[in-house]
Amino acid sequence: MGKKYSRSTGDRDKLRHMAVSVSLLASGSRGNCALVASSTTRILVDAGISGRETFKRLRALGERPDQISAIVITHEHSDHVSGLQRLASKLNVPVFLTAPTHAAWNKAWRDEEGKIPELPKPEHFSPGRSFQIGDIAVMPFTIPHDAADPVGFTFRAEGVKIAFTTDLGYMPASVRDHLRGCDVLVQRVIVVLVAAGKRPGFVSTGVLLRAVHGYRLSL
């Protein structure tokens, strides 16, 4: 936890002035949640664990829950959204998701009386159209998965590109295009730190890091 990695010795001076990190709070069939952070912005990717557990794991990383800027959702399956309603209500931050994902979430998470759950600040986006959260540029893109409108994300801040492709069944050319040039790839339970001298294409020689709860990769 808190261990820092630079991409190469020659990059250390450049990276020393950056404050971009990826923290995996949970990963796997029991729940998925990650934090992408820059100098001024904090984004939660998915909300697949309880709000209480999310806050606990954030604090263990030295993060303050009240500094979360937004939540972005990849798809509506329970291991990615089980804590979403409570977490969004507690934080009172925008929740970015596609309209089909929002509709599927509403249907799946109705109570016994059929009441539709509410998000305090829903924001809909379309795959392939970028948007901005603070100083982080977010690009959602369609991925192959058995959900209403599943997406992956790339995040760009301070010269670093981070990609998320959770539950990716296979690698179509369209996804491969979005992942080109990424510095960090989060795919289900594996993080790939791409070498500084990467070749044109998908991923060149890098360092494989197991994604465990509370793990942080700082660039």
NORWO-V956530 format. One record per backbone hydrogen bond with DSSP energy under -0.5 kcal/mol. CO is the residue of the C=O (numbers start at 1). NH is the residue of the N-H. Records with the same first field share a line. If there is no record, write none. Layout:
# NORWO-V956530
CO->NH, NH
This chain:
# NORWO-V956530
3->218
7->196
8->11
9->12
11->15
12->16
13->17
14->17
15->18
20->219
21->37
22->217
23->25, 35
24->214, 215
26->33
28->31
32->48
33->25, 26
34->45
35->23, 37
36->43
37->21
41->38
42->69, 70
43->36
44->46, 72
45->34
47->83
50->54
51->55
52->56
53->57
54->58
55->59
56->60
57->61
58->61, 63
59->62
63->65
64->67
65->68
69->94
70->44
71->96
72->46
74->151
77->80, 81
78->82
79->32
80->47
81->84
83->87
84->88
85->89
86->90
87->91
88->92, 93
94->71, 96
95->97, 123
96->73
97->125
98->102
99->103
100->104
101->105
102->106
103->107
104->108
105->109
107->110
111->114
115->111
119->122
121->95
123->97
126->129
128->130
131->138
133->136
135->137
136->133
137->156
138->131, 140
139->154
140->128
141->152
143->145
144->169
145->147
150->143
152->141
153->164
154->139
155->162
156->137
157->160
160->157
161->183, 184
162->155
163->186
164->153
165->168
167->169
170->172
172->176
173->177
174->178
175->179
176->180
177->180
179->182
183->194
184->163
185->187, 192
186->165
187->189, 190
189->211
190->187
191->193, 209
192->185, 194
193->207
195->198
196->198
205->195
207->193
209->191
210->212
212->215
215->24
216->218
217->22
218->5
